[in-house]
Amino acid sequence: MILLIDTNPILETRLRGDSFPKGVTSFVREKQIAPAGYGAHMARLAQNINESAKLMTFLGGNAGERYEKLMGLSGTDVVVKAIRDETMERLILEEKNRTTTIETTEPRLTREDMVDFYDGFLNEADASDVVVLAKGNRRDESEAMKLPLVRYARKQSKPVIMLAESGDDPDETREARPFGIVVERDVLGELLDKPMNFLGDIVQGLDKLYGGDIPLILVTGSERGSILYARESYYFAKNEEKGVDFDPHAAAVALAAGIVRKYDATMLLKLAQAAAVTEPDTDFGILKGLMNKIDVQQMEV
């Protein structure tokens, strides 16, 4: 089982209509309420590739209760750390020619909330096969929780997949030693303060930042394709089409699923590439067909 971690879930309400002009009563053609944010997104992706997953997060108030209920109805169990503030909500107004997004303030997390979350995480990580940490998207985070969670999981001998961000300290990441990292090429360039124009630049950059201490590193964000570093070897998967959006959270969940299934490097990269370029609700049969078309080559470096 995959344990998904999201520290800022969102309850999203989407209203669709022809027009919502100011100062007058408008009518909604369609209303949809659903859990949103990285955690809910990753849970849907896990279901799509037929992998069991559980989400651990902070929830509070009526919005938090509705989020938990809707996640349960969708088939994903939620481990809740209850907080005093209301879970963040997002209202999306979809008109014929424009879309407006309104968000409530994100809930505060106290030091006590975080300590309780860490305690619960130890138990949940112990019962899981692999952990995936979503990107941090909180505007006000007094303490970054990502690397402490990596260290706690390591105490349980559980592999962790995390997503690299431009604000990360590579030395601290290297010391925490997650099992796997998904890093976008632009983020890699920002961490190194130089452009990543060629495959050789990426290989040299990964070696400089992490020095072989991270067993799995997936580099995305290139029109040419993706690179997977796996235990001192590099593999390249070419994009079948140009201009396709690559979802790093989908890739992270796919890597976790591959670890659970004991895939080799080639199959890991195929699953990550296929999952990241398809829609979250794509049938797994179609996904497997795409995997079979992806050509993975071991790189000579």
Disulfide bonds with the S-S distance in Angstrom:
none
